[in-house]
Amino acid sequence: MPTSQTTAASGAKTKRAASTAAKSSARKTAAKRAASTRSNASSSRSTAAVKDSSLGAYAERAVLIPVGAALIARERVLAGVNDTFDTYSTAAKANAQLRRFERRGNTARNRVERELRKTRVRVEREVRQTRSRVEREVKQRRRDGEDLAGRVQERLLNLV
């Protein structure tokens, strides 16, 4: 049977349990709020960090692109100068290069002369063909004219 002491003890336990549960619940709520605040702050910090890092990346690219382009252009110029220097650095190399130019020019001249010869032959052939055709036509017309004149004379003689 419950006594006043046992009832008070059990009531205290119940109150303590309720108080502990309330405190625990309050702690959990406070922890959730703090975590939420921390995540909001960290997300805004991370967003700011992302913005700062992307701006930095754009600024870095804006500097690195022209520098890289200038270096590549420099390398190409140096490569061309070095090639030219290597080609003409000695008299033997310069003479070899001149002979190469001469052969190339000779080949180009021969090609042009060959094309001109072909063109001249073709044009001459066309002229000969056209002349022959015109001469045949003229002969044919002269014969036709002479025949016509002969028939006209016969008719005139027959009429007289």
C-alpha positions as CSV (number, residue, x, y, z in Angstrom):
1,M,0.0,0.0,0.0
2,P,1.4,3.4,-0.9
3,T,2.5,5.5,2.0
4,S,3.0,9.2,2.0
5,Q,6.7,8.7,1.7
6,T,6.5,6.3,-1.2
7,T,3.9,8.5,-2.9
8,A,6.1,11.6,-2.4
9,A,9.1,9.7,-3.6
10,S,7.3,8.3,-6.7
11,G,5.9,11.8,-7.3
12,A,9.3,13.3,-7.1
13,K,10.6,10.7,-9.5
14,T,7.8,11.5,-11.9
15,K,8.5,15.2,-11.5
16,R,12.2,14.6,-11.9
17,A,11.7,12.4,-15.0
18,A,9.4,15.0,-16.5
19,S,11.9,17.7,-15.7
20,T,14.7,15.7,-17.1
21,A,12.6,15.0,-20.2
22,A,11.8,18.6,-20.6
23,K,15.4,19.6,-20.1
24,S,16.5,17.0,-22.6
25,S,13.9,18.2,-25.1
26,A,14.9,21.8,-24.5
27,R,18.6,20.8,-25.1
28,K,17.7,19.0,-28.3
29,T,15.7,21.9,-29.5
30,A,18.6,24.3,-28.6
31,A,21.0,22.0,-30.3
32,K,18.9,21.9,-33.4
33,R,18.6,25.7,-33.5
34,A,22.4,26.0,-33.0
35,A,23.1,23.5,-35.7
36,S,20.7,25.3,-38.0
37,T,22.3,28.6,-37.3
38,R,25.8,27.1,-37.9
39,S,24.7,25.5,-41.2
40,N,23.2,28.8,-42.4
41,A,26.3,30.7,-41.4
42,S,28.6,28.1,-42.9
43,S,26.5,27.9,-46.1
44,S,26.6,31.7,-46.4
45,R,30.3,31.6,-45.7
46,S,30.8,28.8,-48.3
47,T,28.7,30.7,-50.8
48,A,30.9,33.8,-50.2
49,A,34.0,31.6,-50.5
50,V,32.7,30.1,-53.8
51,K,32.0,33.6,-55.1
52,D,35.4,34.8,-54.0
53,S,37.2,31.7,-55.5
54,S,35.3,32.0,-58.8
55,L,36.1,35.7,-59.0
56,G,39.7,34.8,-58.3
57,A,39.7,32.1,-61.0
58,Y,38.3,34.6,-63.5
59,A,40.9,37.2,-62.6
60,E,43.6,34.5,-62.8
61,R,42.4,33.5,-66.3
62,A,42.3,37.1,-67.4
63,V,46.0,37.4,-66.5
64,L,47.2,33.9,-67.7
65,I,45.6,33.9,-71.1
66,P,47.5,36.9,-72.6
67,V,50.7,35.7,-70.9
68,G,50.3,32.2,-72.5
69,A,49.5,33.7,-75.9
70,A,52.6,35.9,-75.8
71,L,54.8,33.0,-74.8
72,I,53.4,30.8,-77.6
73,A,53.9,33.7,-80.1
74,R,57.5,34.1,-78.8
75,E,58.2,30.4,-79.3
76,R,56.9,30.5,-82.8
77,V,59.0,33.5,-83.7
78,L,62.1,32.0,-82.2
79,A,61.5,28.7,-84.0
80,G,61.2,30.6,-87.3
81,V,64.4,32.6,-86.6
82,N,66.3,29.5,-85.5
83,D,65.1,27.6,-88.7
84,T,66.3,30.5,-90.9
85,F,69.6,30.7,-89.0
86,D,70.1,27.0,-89.3
87,T,69.3,27.1,-93.0
88,Y,71.8,30.0,-93.9
89,S,74.4,29.7,-91.1
90,T,77.2,28.5,-93.4
91,A,78.1,29.1,-97.0
92,A,77.5,25.5,-97.9
93,K,74.0,25.5,-96.4
94,A,73.2,28.8,-98.1
95,N,74.4,27.5,-101.5
96,A,72.4,24.3,-101.0
97,Q,69.3,26.4,-100.3
98,L,70.0,28.5,-103.4
99,R,70.3,25.3,-105.5
100,R,67.0,24.1,-104.1
101,F,65.3,27.4,-105.0
102,E,66.8,27.2,-108.5
103,R,65.5,23.7,-109.0
104,R,62.0,24.7,-107.8
105,G,62.0,27.7,-110.1
106,N,63.2,25.6,-113.0
107,T,60.4,23.1,-112.3
108,A,57.8,25.9,-112.2
109,R,59.1,27.4,-115.5
110,N,59.0,24.0,-117.2
111,R,55.4,23.4,-116.0
112,V,54.3,26.8,-117.3
113,E,56.0,26.2,-120.7
114,R,54.4,22.8,-121.0
115,E,51.0,24.4,-120.3
116,L,51.6,27.1,-122.8
117,R,52.6,24.6,-125.4
118,K,49.5,22.5,-124.8
119,T,47.3,25.6,-125.0
120,R,49.1,26.8,-128.3
121,V,48.6,23.3,-129.9
122,R,45.0,23.2,-128.9
123,V,44.3,26.7,-130.2
124,E,46.2,26.0,-133.5
125,R,44.1,22.8,-133.9
126,E,40.9,24.7,-133.4
127,V,41.9,27.4,-135.9
128,R,42.8,24.7,-138.5
129,Q,39.5,22.9,-138.0
130,T,37.6,26.2,-138.2
131,R,39.5,27.3,-141.4
132,S,38.8,23.9,-143.0
133,R,35.1,24.1,-142.2
134,V,34.9,27.7,-143.5
135,E,36.8,26.8,-146.7
136,R,34.4,23.8,-147.3
137,E,31.4,26.0,-146.8
138,V,32.8,28.7,-149.1
139,K,33.5,26.1,-151.8
140,Q,30.0,24.6,-151.4
141,R,28.4,28.1,-151.6
142,R,30.5,28.9,-154.7
143,R,29.4,25.7,-156.4
144,D,25.7,26.4,-155.5
145,G,26.1,30.0,-156.9
146,E,27.7,28.7,-160.1
147,D,25.0,26.1,-160.5
148,L,22.3,28.7,-160.0
149,A,24.0,31.1,-162.4
150,G,24.2,28.3,-165.0
151,R,20.5,27.5,-164.6
152,V,19.6,31.2,-164.9
153,Q,21.6,31.5,-168.1
154,E,19.9,28.4,-169.6
155,R,16.5,29.8,-168.8
156,L,17.4,33.1,-170.3
157,L,18.7,31.4,-173.5
158,N,15.5,29.3,-173.6
159,L,13.4,32.4,-173.4
160,V,15.2,34.3,-176.2
